[in-house]
Amino acid sequence: MKKKQANICISFSNIESMLLGLEQLSKTDIQILNIYSPLPVPAIHKYLKAGKTRLSQMAILGAGIGIVLAFFMQRYVMTVGYPLQLGGNPINSIVPYFPVLFECMVLGAGVAMFLTFILESKLGVRSTKKIIHNKVSDSVFVVECHSKKVPASSRECMFIDFGDDINLNQVIDEEEI
Amino acid sequence: MSDKKQAIEFGDPVRFDVNRLDQITEDLVSNVHRKPGAYWYLGMIVSSVFLMIGAYCAYRSVYLGLGTWNLNQTVVWGMSITNFIWWIGIGHAGTFISAILLLFQQKWRTSINRAAETMTLLALLCAAFFPIIHMGRQLLVFFTLPYPNTRNLGVNFSSPLVWDVFAISTYFIISLLFWYQGLIPDLATLRDRAKTPVSKWFYSTFSLGWNGSAFDWVRHEKLSYNLAVIATPLVISVHSVVSFDFATTLVPGWHSTHFPPYFVAGAIFSGFAMVQILIIVTRKVLQLETYILPVHFELMNKIILITGSLVAFAYFTEIGFSLFSDHIAERDVLFDRLSGNGSFAFYLTLFCNVLAPQLLWIKRIRTNLTASLFISMAITVGMWFERYVIVVGSLQHDHLPAKWTSYHPSLTETGLFIGTIGFFFFFFLLIMRVIPFISIVETRQTVLKQKK
């Protein structure tokens, strides 16, 4: 399915106004595509399906890889590569493997989760993600919306500054353009 | 319901005297944008001198060898292993504050977690330095890693020393990821406020293109909690593994089953004391009185009191083990600690770690910053001497009376310790000029919650 282009961007100066604005927007035909904020917005799931992530699955996968690699590494070193013989008896008990197994499990899970976070969020040193408003990291909240009534030819997101006041009529009027 | 009752109900007694998000940002980035004060320069000069002393002693240790240390055939682990355990312990509070307090939803951690996490990373680097330099041939440090080689030698996975390599490396990497993921949104704030090309480049590079999208925030929060979940057992495991270095040997004074909980409690105890020292000083220097409140110190002091009580209990358990185990070597070590040539260190340990923290039962002392600073300094010193008593005190009074000897650190060994203190404070002061001292995002969240 083709991803919808944002054509209205509404900025708010505080979270309370934004939550009220979101409540009102959710009752209209205008579709909320994304919210940019200086802090995680509580109850965001009511307005946006933003909970999809594979972090937990990747953590389990990473932990599994860590355990398997650690087990075979220890088993190889202790019994095949460089077996230790004490009084003619080999030392290859599995119990002493547990600390390293645990550490490698945690390491695998942690690294896997961090990499998943970076990849899913498309973050990186050369990231080309758009910064919608240079005050989003400070105190401004921006709601990115899509309205069918705005002509498709309009490529740029139309910016509407609400500040503290929520005037939804302003958005609806703009849609009539 | 009164405000006080409400605070108790939500388990969050911290209330900041700010309302606006832009004011929070302005206040918390000020340490980066403002010119550093005289105290900062003074701190940098002193820590640079310490660092240079350490560098010279490291040069002597590498160039002339470990003959410059006062180790002998009985005391094979001296001051450097004491320093290693002390620094590892200091590094414990960071992840405790980040992970365990996050899982318990203790919002008061907000003001102290950044400093504690930074402290953890630097303390681990300082700790790692000692086993490496103790090897004598430092370039062969890679021998501790398991890899196929032509020497027909592999590492012994039954040895706690090898477990230590894995535990500390894992702890460092997970702590680094935890610290960095929390820092990304704050770096984005600094990126959007950067004025010079160098700072723009620096913050753009390290903020990784963060744009505050709701999708990213959801992942970010989930990552924080998941990392906290896996870091919590890690905190417990790392110092337990360090304690196995001693507990699995037959040396009297070391061979004991109570070492893991004793070491973990001691690590959190000393770590919190160090965090408190850093926070009290930085609060004054960076004028962060709005965000670091007396209640933070009271809560930290309560944790110090609890962990201090556990440590005191461990001391008395150890004495009980020695007296009632009917093991002559164990008893001899105890009597040597009480009346031998290392008794000064033992009594100083008891004074600093058992008696001094008892003052924290009094609320007026718990909330007094000067008193908290002095008690924390006493604990930090006491915990160093505790490790000295464990490492040196036990080794110099081994099973064989013919081997009994004494040990005093040489100037080179002392200089190395001073050097790591210089390294720690030099980089701590430097990092605090580059990143916000308090997490901006978490402060915003706390303020938002208190508005409700």
Interface residues (C-beta under 8 A of the other chain):
Chain A: N14 I15 N34 I35 Y36 S37 P38 L39 P40 V41 P42 I44 L48 A50 G51 T53 L55 S56 A59 M73 Q74 V77 M78 G81 Y82 L84 I91 S93 P96 Y97 P99 V100 F102 E103 C104 V106 L107 A109 G110 V111 M113 F114 F117 I118 E120 S121 K122 L123 G124 V125 S127 T128 K129 K130 I131 I132 N134 K135 V136 S137 D138 S139
Chain B: R20 L21 D22 T25 P146 P148 N152 L153 G154 V155 N156 F157 S158 P160 V162 W163 F166 A167 S169 T170 I173 I174 L177 Q181 I184 P185 A188 T189 R191 D192 R193 T205 L208 G209 W210 N211 G212 S213 A214 F215 D216 W217 V218 R219 H220 E221 K222 L223 N226 L227 I230 A231 P233 L234 S237 V241 F244 V441 R444 Q445 L448
